[in-house]
Amino acid sequence: MAYSHVNSKRQTYFLHQRLVTLRGGRKQTIYFFSREEKEGVMDEIPAGYEVMENKRTGLPMLRKKKKQA
């Protein structure tokens, strides 16, 4: 079952991941939300991340959780 998030505008987005190669040749995993389930859909949020929403557009994004003091 794909991880989904319903934003404040009642639109459903699905979490995806993709391995990309940066200019220097280093590989990095990116996380993104899409309205459709595509290749790379994830079942859950990666450990240490949380979902936040762009206040103006409602687009969900992942960010690292803040450390508790």
BALOBA-1460 file (C-alpha; in Angstrom, 3 decimals):
// residues 69
<rec num="1" residu="m" x="0.000" y="0.000" z="0.000"/>
<rec num="2" residu="a" x="1.517" y="3.311" z="-1.109"/>
<rec num="3" residu="y" x="1.971" y="6.116" z="1.432"/>
<rec num="4" residu="s" x="-0.484" y="8.913" z="0.689"/>
<rec num="5" residu="h" x="-1.011" y="12.379" z="2.151"/>
<rec num="6" residu="v" x="-4.157" y="14.491" z="1.818"/>
<rec num="7" residu="n" x="-3.281" y="18.181" z="1.912"/>
<rec num="8" residu="s" x="-5.303" y="21.128" z="3.185"/>
<rec num="9" residu="k" x="-6.918" y="21.509" z="-0.257"/>
<rec num="10" residu="r" x="-8.165" y="17.901" z="-0.081"/>
<rec num="11" residu="q" x="-5.793" y="16.683" z="-2.816"/>
<rec num="12" residu="t" x="-4.134" y="13.277" z="-2.436"/>
<rec num="13" residu="y" x="-0.395" y="12.908" z="-3.065"/>
<rec num="14" residu="f" x="1.766" y="9.753" z="-3.073"/>
<rec num="15" residu="l" x="5.362" y="9.581" z="-1.795"/>
<rec num="16" residu="h" x="8.088" y="8.428" z="-4.226"/>
<rec num="17" residu="q" x="11.845" y="7.976" z="-4.157"/>
<rec num="18" residu="r" x="14.409" y="8.010" z="-6.948"/>
<rec num="19" residu="l" x="18.179" y="7.489" z="-7.099"/>
<rec num="20" residu="v" x="19.781" y="10.314" z="-9.092"/>
<rec num="21" residu="t" x="23.369" y="10.954" z="-10.142"/>
<rec num="22" residu="l" x="24.654" y="14.432" z="-9.335"/>
<rec num="23" residu="r" x="27.105" y="16.367" z="-11.548"/>
<rec num="24" residu="g" x="30.132" y="15.191" z="-9.605"/>
<rec num="25" residu="g" x="29.089" y="11.556" z="-10.088"/>
<rec num="26" residu="r" x="27.794" y="11.125" z="-6.545"/>
<rec num="27" residu="k" x="24.509" y="9.220" z="-6.212"/>
<rec num="28" residu="q" x="21.753" y="10.566" z="-3.970"/>
<rec num="29" residu="t" x="18.232" y="9.440" z="-3.128"/>
<rec num="30" residu="i" x="15.555" y="12.084" z="-3.597"/>
<rec num="31" residu="y" x="12.028" y="11.978" z="-2.175"/>
<rec num="32" residu="f" x="9.059" y="13.654" z="-3.843"/>
<rec num="33" residu="f" x="5.256" y="13.664" z="-3.878"/>
<rec num="34" residu="s" x="3.101" y="13.113" z="-6.958"/>
<rec num="35" residu="r" x="-0.657" y="12.992" z="-7.512"/>
<rec num="36" residu="e" x="-0.291" y="9.650" z="-9.327"/>
<rec num="37" residu="e" x="1.376" y="6.416" z="-8.249"/>
<rec num="38" residu="k" x="4.445" y="6.005" z="-10.456"/>
<rec num="39" residu="e" x="7.626" y="3.939" z="-10.428"/>
<rec num="40" residu="g" x="9.407" y="4.287" z="-7.087"/>
<rec num="41" residu="v" x="6.304" y="4.685" z="-4.905"/>
<rec num="42" residu="m" x="7.035" y="4.164" z="-1.190"/>
<rec num="43" residu="d" x="5.027" y="2.372" z="1.495"/>
<rec num="44" residu="e" x="6.094" y="4.609" z="4.387"/>
<rec num="45" residu="i" x="8.005" y="7.763" z="5.289"/>
<rec num="46" residu="p" x="11.770" y="7.216" z="5.711"/>
<rec num="47" residu="a" x="13.024" y="7.178" z="9.303"/>
<rec num="48" residu="g" x="13.959" y="10.612" z="10.609"/>
<rec num="49" residu="y" x="11.674" y="12.539" z="8.212"/>
<rec num="50" residu="e" x="8.285" y="14.216" z="8.551"/>
<rec num="51" residu="v" x="5.750" y="15.628" z="6.096"/>
<rec num="52" residu="m" x="5.265" y="19.392" z="5.868"/>
<rec num="53" residu="e" x="3.092" y="21.393" z="3.518"/>
<rec num="54" residu="n" x="3.839" y="24.497" z="1.467"/>
<rec num="55" residu="k" x="1.480" y="27.082" z="2.970"/>
<rec num="56" residu="r" x="0.598" y="28.764" z="-0.327"/>
<rec num="57" residu="t" x="0.358" y="25.840" z="-2.780"/>
<rec num="58" residu="g" x="-0.421" y="22.968" z="-0.407"/>
<rec num="59" residu="l" x="2.317" y="20.798" z="-1.965"/>
<rec num="60" residu="p" x="3.577" y="18.263" z="0.605"/>
<rec num="61" residu="m" x="7.341" y="17.931" z="1.165"/>
<rec num="62" residu="l" x="9.604" y="15.839" z="3.365"/>
<rec num="63" residu="r" x="11.952" y="17.425" z="5.854"/>
<rec num="64" residu="k" x="14.250" y="16.000" z="8.473"/>
<rec num="65" residu="k" x="12.740" y="15.930" z="11.944"/>
<rec num="66" residu="k" x="14.079" y="18.492" z="14.350"/>
<rec num="67" residu="k" x="16.123" y="17.045" z="17.192"/>
<rec num="68" residu="q" x="14.503" y="17.262" z="20.607"/>
<rec num="69" residu="a" x="16.600" y="19.143" z="23.185"/>
